[in-house]
């Protein structure tokens, strides 16, 4: 199942939302960092459109872990980003760059991702884009 996770992240780094969606089940549960759970590919695609408008990000230093049985996986990585457009409730965007450790956790079934949960330190991100 690590190939599904790798394909998901390869698509992310290529800014290929359709490629990311191809890795997901139709009823994927997307647990957004400090946000609500979004269910379904349509909600995931909406989230990606919003993120791509406000941020340009690539992931590096990726390590993918798979649990026995292939139904769960995790990854840790560094988010290398540029803050493009002000996101509601967050500091004003002016092209600031940031480098942020993050992790994602996955459930998988029949070769598709059924849950994506991503965590990062929002306070660290705010500090970086605020010049702190």
VEXDREN-653303 format. One record per residue: x, y, z of N, C-alpha, C in turn; residue in one letter. Coordinates in steps of 0.001 Angstrom, whole numbers, padded with zeros to 6 digits, always signed. Example, Ala and Ser with C-alpha at 12.3 -4.5 7.8 and 13.67 -1.06 7.14 Angstrom:
<pts>
+013190-005690+007800+012300-004500+007800+013200-003300+007800a+012850-002250+007080+013670-001060+007140+012900+000030+007870s
</pts>
This chain:
<pts>
+000811-001205+000000+000000+000000+000000+000858+001275+000000x+002141+001131+000300+002973+002341+000277+003019+002949-001118x+002820+002149-002156+002812+002714-003510+001633+003669-003698x+000499+003393-003071-000649+004309-003141-000312+005617-002444x+000313+005536-001283+000698+006742-000542+001742+007521-001328x+002718+006825-001892+003746+007503-002698+003120+008186-003907x+002175+007516-004569+001494+008114-005727+000721+009364-005314x+000082+009322-004149-000659+010473-003611+000286+011666-003417x+001433+011423-002781+002375+012513-002526+003087+012960-003800x+003353+012050-004723+003933+012447-006012+002975+013391-006740x+001682+013068-006706+000681+013935-007332+000629+015293-006620x+000706+015281-005290+000724+016539-004537+001879+017418-005013x+003074+016853-005080+004242+017635-005475+004184+018098-006919x+003410+017395-007756+003237+017778-009157+002052+018737-009345x+001407+019129-008243+000194+019969-008287-000883+019321-009144x-000990+018002-009043-001915+017188-009831-003064+016722-008934x-004069+017569-008782-005198+017243-007906-005921+016001-008412x-006086+015873-009714-006752+014682-010268-005988+013419-009891x-004676+013487-009900-003865+012344-009500-004044+011997-008033x-004164+013022-007185-004428+012784-005766-005796+012136-005593x-006798+012678-006285-008162+012150-006185-008231+010693-006628x-007412+010322-007605-007405+008940-008098-006940+007956-007019x-006225+008441-006021-005734+007582-004933-006758+007415-003814x-007847+008177-003862-008818+008222-002772-010065+007401-003066x-010661+006860-001999-011981+006235-002129-013016+007352-002314x-014167+006999-002860-015211+008004-003087-015685+008652-001791x-015644+007897-000690-016136+008405+000596-014990+008734+001558x-013847+009148+001008-012681+009463+001829-013048+010443+002942x-012506+010207+004127-012670+011126+005261-011375+011917+005396x-011463+013219+005173-010294+014092+005224-010343+014884+006528x-009433+014557+007433-009335+015226+008732-008317+016344+008587x-008808+017568+008476-007966+018737+008248-007345+019188+009568x-006061+019562+009537-005395+020079+010736-006205+021250+011303x-006620+021138+012551-007381+022169+013262-008634+022595+012492x-009246+021634+011789-010449+021938+011024-011460+020817+011139x-012476+020901+010324-013558+019928+010323-013203+018724+009448x-013881+017613+009698-013737+016439+008839-014571+016673+007586x-013951+016472+006441-014636+016617+005155-014763+015215+004558x-015945+014852+004104-016174+013504+003573-016464+013583+002079x-015758+012766+001314-015993+012647-000124-014942+013360-000958x-014808+012866-002182-013831+013438-003107-014145+014883-003469x-015438+015237-003564-015793+016615-003913-015289+017589-002866x-015479+017247-001589-014998+018110-000499-013475+018190-000508x-012818+017062-000811-011367+017046-000880-010887+017956-002015x-011540+017880-003160-011170+018717-004305-011378+020200-003983x-012454+020536-003282-012687+021931-002863-011569+022407-001956x-011169+021564-001015-010080+021904-000101-008791+022150-000894x-008495+021278-001846-007288+021432-002651-007311+022737-003454x-008453+023085-004024-008569+024334-004784-008278+025534-003887x-008828+025519-002680-008573+026602-001719-007084+026668-001370x-006506+025520-001039-005090+025486-000653-004196+025954-001803x-004484+025534-003021-003656+025915-004161-003768+027409-004480x-004883+028014-004109-005037+029452-004296-004195+030217-003269x-004147+029719-002030-003484+030446-000943-002025+030054-000730x-001637+028864-001149-000310+028336-000836+000273+027605-002044x+001592+027677-002178+002298+026812-003127+003250+025986-002271x+003069+024674-002277+003839+023812-001387+004397+022602-002125x+005589+022197-001699+006152+020914-002095+006620+020223-000815x+006658+018922-000870+007038+018127+000291+008394+017483+000028x+009249+017478+001059+010571+016860+000929+010865+016040+002179x+011983+015352+002151+012443+014553+003290+011371+013562+003753x+010684+012966+002780+009549+012079+003047+009989+010702+003516x+009331+010229+004573+009476+008847+005029+008061+008291+005168x+007795+007164+004514+006474+006532+004557+006575+005250+005373x+005619+005052+006268+005557+003873+007129+004274+003115+006818x+004331+001796+006828+003134+000980+006598+002947+000024+007766x+001728-000051+008271+001408-000996+009342+001218-002387+008745x+001419-003398+009581+001183-004758+009126-000238-004900+008609x-000381-005621+007533-001704-005841+006963-002061-004851+005879x-001318-003754+005761-001519-002804+004675-002772-001962+004755x-003407-001881+005925-004632-001080+006015-004395+000302+006627x-003193+000532+007144-002867+001839+007716-001443+002206+007335x-001230+003508+007172+000093+004002+006829+000255+005400+007414x+001492+005849+007445+001796+007196+007920+002978+007726+007129x+003135+009028+007145+004285+009649+006494+004688+010877+007290x+005998+011110+007346+006466+012379+007889+007312+013041+006824x+007310+014370+006830+007938+015121+005748+008093+016582+006164x+008740+017337+005304+008880+018772+005480+008045+019453+004398x+007229+020415+004816+006455+021236+003887+007297+022472+003572x+007594+022664+002299+008338+023825+001822+007348+024685+001067x+006988+025850+001619+005885+026576+001028+006098+028060+000848x+005183+028622+000066+005065+030059-000132+003615+030426+000108x+003410+031454+000917+002072+031929+001273+001663+032955+000224x+000718+032601-000650+000381+033382-001832-000749+034379-001628x-001802+033941-000949-003013+034767-000791-003516+034600+000636x-003903+035711+001263-004337+035660+002658-005478+034680+002845x-005299+033789+003802-006300+032799+004169-007082+033353+005354x-008396+033182+005352-009279+033752+006378-008791+033414+007789x-008681+034432+008625-008310+034246+010023-006822+034063+010267x-006020+034168+009222-004576+033972+009340-003850+035265+008961x-002544+035346+009223-001805+036565+008891-001920+036922+007404x-001644+038167+007099-001701+038661+005727-000579+038025+004908x-000928+037575+003706+000048+036948+002810+000771+038009+001994x+002087+037818+001882+002885+038705+001025+004036+037923+000394x+003768+036646+000085+004790+035818-000541+005810+035237+000426x+005460+035216+001727+006372+034652+002714+006628+033176+002420x+007852+032738+002726+008173+031321+002602+008243+030701+003990x+008049+029391+004029+008082+028661+005298+008572+027250+005056x+009055+026660+006116+009540+025273+006113+009019+024668+007404x+008181+023638+007278+007407+023163+008418+007358+021638+008460x+007777+021026+009581+007604+019576+009708+006118+019234+009790x+005729+018107+009189+004327+017688+009210+004254+016172+009116x+003061+015660+009365+002824+014232+009252+001406+013963+008798x+001230+012863+008104-000093+012433+007655-000288+010972+008022x-001541+010639+008303-001926+009278+008671-003052+008842+007745x-003032+007573+007377-003944+007065+006358-004573+005748+006778x-005834+005556+006378-006475+004247+006341-006598+003896+004867x-006443+002622+004549-006520+002160+003170-007406+000926+003074x-008112+000829+001953-008940-000343+001683-009000-000533+000174x-008768-001758-000259-008824-002093-001685-007945-001167-002535x-006778-000811-002010-005834+000007-002763-006142+001487-002806x-007158+001914-002083-007547+003327-002066-007428+003888-000649x-007141+005162-000564-007070+005856+000722-008485+006187+001167x-008854+005735+002369-010197+006004+002892-010193+007084+003981x-009001+007380+004525-008879+008453+005519-007521+009105+005362x-007524+010446+005382-006300+011236+005414-006401+012163+006615x-005431+012099+007507-005354+013008+008652-003975+013645+008625x-003930+014968+008592-002651+015669+008520-002483+016567+009735x-001264+016561+010280-000939+017395+011437+000328+018202+011179x+000294+019435+011625+001483+020296+011652+001271+021311+012755x+002322+022026+013109+002266+022992+014193+001852+024353+013624x+000572+024693+013765+000062+025947+013217+000760+027161+013834x+001054+027107+015130+001736+028233+015787+003116+028469+015168x+003816+027403+014834+005121+027525+014175+004950+028176+012808x+003953+027746+012048+003689+028330+010730+003390+029823+010863x+002510+030192+011799+002147+031611+012004+003399+032422+012343x+004235+031888+013199+005474+032580+013573+006351+032806+012351x+006486+031782+011518+007331+031909+010321+006799+032952+009347x+005493+032950+009085+004958+033892+008098+004750+035293+008667x+004855+035415+009994+004718+036721+010645+006091+037367+010893x+007142+036691+010467+008474+037243+010621+009093+037012+011980x+008518+036049+012753+009006+035813+014112+010082+034805+014245x
</pts>
